[in-house]
Amino acid sequence: MKLGLQGYTIFIASGDSGVYPRDDCSRLSVGFPASSPYVTAAGSTYYDPSSKQEIVVDFSGGGFSQAFSRPFYQEELVSAYVANLKNTEGSPDPSLYNAKGRAVPDVSALGTNF
């Protein structure tokens, strides 16, 4: 937080374990420090030439923080994402994640197969 007040931006990899069970294995969470509200978490993607799309890398971290609430600037897009997620086949049960938590990553970029 103090570095941010001095004008610095800190980038952190979103992690290499995706979203995973924490503590008692009853809730899904994302890694720290990527979930901290004082950093910018960067995820990894790759370019799929057959579909001509940028796709998330399956080992890149992402999900919702159990410890930090969602910041105001994520509210509109993340709320829409969560609403759609609940209606998507194969998505995790909503009781397993904190739908009001800080969403990670903040940004993503090509990180493999280039």
KAMOSUL-V708985 format. One record per pair of residues at least 4 apart in sequence whose C-alpha atoms are under 6 Angstrom apart, sorted by the first residue. I is the first residue (numbers start at 1). J is the second residue. Records with the same first field share a line. If there is no record, write none. Layout:
I = J, J
This chain:
1 = 38
3 = 8
4 = 8
10 = 39
11 = 39, 40, 41
12 = 34, 41
13 = 41, 42
14 = 34, 41, 42, 43, 61, 105
15 = 60, 61
16 = 59, 60, 61
17 = 59, 61
18 = 59, 60, 61, 62
19 = 29, 30, 61, 62, 63
20 = 28, 29
21 = 25, 27, 28
27 = 96, 97
28 = 96, 97
29 = 64, 65
30 = 63, 65
34 = 41
35 = 65
40 = 106
41 = 105, 106
42 = 105, 107, 108
43 = 60, 105, 108
44 = 57, 60, 108, 109, 110, 111
45 = 55, 56, 57, 109, 110, 111
46 = 54, 55, 110, 112
47 = 53, 54
48 = 52, 53
62 = 104, 105
63 = 103, 104
64 = 98, 101, 102, 103
65 = 101, 102
66 = 98
68 = 101, 102
69 = 101, 102
70 = 100, 101, 102
74 = 78
75 = 79
81 = 85
